[in-house]
Amino acid sequence: MIQNRKQQVLYYLINFNHFNLADVINDSMFYKFQSRLGEIEEEIGRLIATRERVKFTNKFGRKDSYVVYNAIDKEECKELLIKYSK
């Protein structure tokens, strides 16, 4: 059971492949995903997720981009999930 926002970040990294912030918000209205992910990475001193910037052009011709996240090591994320459950 997810008890805090850091656990929720880890849940998404473990259970989803290649997701973006819009997917997270549509799924759970969790707007602080990036902030909590940054806090976790700062605490452990290394990255736990890859970030890939995807560029696109919208229907009005404006160029924009969004970030796609993916866990580097799902086993490490599972260990961190246990750590943050205590």
C-alpha positions in Angstrom: 0.0 0.0 0.0 1.3 3.4 -0.9 1.6 5.6 2.1 3.5 8.7 0.9 4.4 10.5 -2.3 8.0 9.1 -2.5 6.5 5.6 -2.5 4.1 6.7 -5.3 7.1 7.9 -7.4 8.7 4.5 -6.9 5.5 2.7 -7.7 5.3 4.4 -11.1 9.0 3.6 -11.8 8.5 -0.1 -10.9 5.1 -0.7 -12.7 5.3 1.5 -15.8 7.7 1.6 -18.7 8.3 4.9 -20.6 5.7 7.2 -19.0 5.5 11.0 -18.9 4.2 13.5 -16.4 0.8 13.7 -18.2 0.4 9.9 -17.7 1.0 10.3 -14.0 -1.4 13.3 -13.6 -4.1 11.5 -15.6 -3.7 8.4 -13.5 -3.6 9.9 -10.0 -3.6 13.7 -10.1 0.0 13.6 -8.7 1.5 16.9 -9.8 4.7 16.8 -7.7 6.2 13.7 -9.3 9.3 15.5 -10.6 10.0 17.1 -7.2 9.7 13.9 -5.2 11.8 12.1 -7.8 14.5 14.7 -7.4 14.4 14.5 -3.6 14.9 10.7 -3.7 17.8 11.0 -6.1 19.4 13.7 -4.0 19.0 11.6 -0.9 20.7 8.5 -2.4 23.2 10.5 -4.5 22.5 9.0 -7.9 19.9 8.8 -10.6 17.2 6.1 -10.4 15.3 7.2 -13.6 16.3 8.0 -17.1 14.8 11.1 -18.7 14.4 11.3 -22.4 13.2 14.6 -24.0 10.7 14.0 -26.8 10.2 16.9 -29.2 7.0 17.4 -31.2 5.1 20.1 -33.2 1.5 20.8 -32.1 -1.4 21.4 -34.5 -0.7 25.2 -34.5 2.9 24.6 -35.7 4.6 25.4 -32.4 7.5 23.2 -31.3 7.5 21.8 -27.8 8.8 18.9 -25.8 8.0 16.6 -22.9 10.1 14.2 -20.8 9.6 10.4 -20.8 10.8 8.6 -17.6 12.0 5.1 -17.2 13.5 3.3 -14.2 17.2 2.5 -14.5 17.1 -0.4 -12.1 13.6 -1.7 -11.0 15.2 -3.9 -8.3 16.8 -0.9 -6.7 13.4 0.9 -6.8 11.8 -2.0 -5.0 14.4 -1.8 -2.3 13.9 1.9 -1.9 10.1 1.4 -1.8 10.7 -0.9 1.2 13.0 1.7 2.8 10.4 4.5 2.4 7.6 2.3 3.9 9.3 2.3 7.3 
